[in-house]
Amino acid sequence: MARLYAQAGAGIVADSKPELEQLECENKARALFSAAEEALRYAGEARIGQ
């Protein structure tokens, strides 16, 4: 089983809303995990075609 660790951040400014900044970080990390899952799926399909 593979493990993937991701870090995501947001730009905090004077009028930032903490809950929205948290959501932004979660969405960025989710996108990284989705991309990794797609890459694994694609790699698996490439092996099948060989």
C-alpha positions in Angstrom: 0.0 0.0 0.0 1.4 3.4 -1.0 1.2 6.5 1.1 0.9 10.0 -0.1 1.5 13.0 2.0 0.5 16.5 0.8 0.9 20.0 2.1 -1.3 22.9 1.0 -1.4 26.4 2.2 -3.2 29.7 1.7 -2.3 33.3 1.6 -3.4 34.9 4.9 -4.2 38.6 4.6 -5.8 41.1 6.9 -9.4 40.4 5.8 -9.0 36.6 5.5 -11.7 34.4 7.0 -10.1 31.4 8.8 -12.9 29.0 7.8 -12.5 29.9 4.1 -8.7 29.6 4.3 -9.1 26.2 5.8 -11.5 25.2 3.0 -9.0 26.5 0.4 -6.3 24.3 1.9 -8.5 21.2 2.0 -9.5 21.8 -1.6 -5.9 22.1 -2.8 -4.9 18.9 -1.0 -8.0 17.1 -2.3 -6.9 18.1 -5.9 -3.4 16.6 -5.3 -4.9 13.3 -4.0 -7.3 13.2 -7.0 -4.4 13.7 -9.4 -2.4 11.0 -7.7 -5.4 8.6 -7.9 -5.8 9.4 -11.6 -2.1 8.8 -12.3 -2.2 5.4 -10.6 -5.3 4.5 -12.6 -3.6 5.6 -15.8 -0.4 3.7 -15.0 -2.5 0.6 -14.3 -4.2 0.9 -17.7 -0.8 1.3 -19.4 0.4 -1.9 -17.9 -2.6 -3.8 -19.1 -2.0 -2.8 -22.7 1.5 -4.1 -22.7 
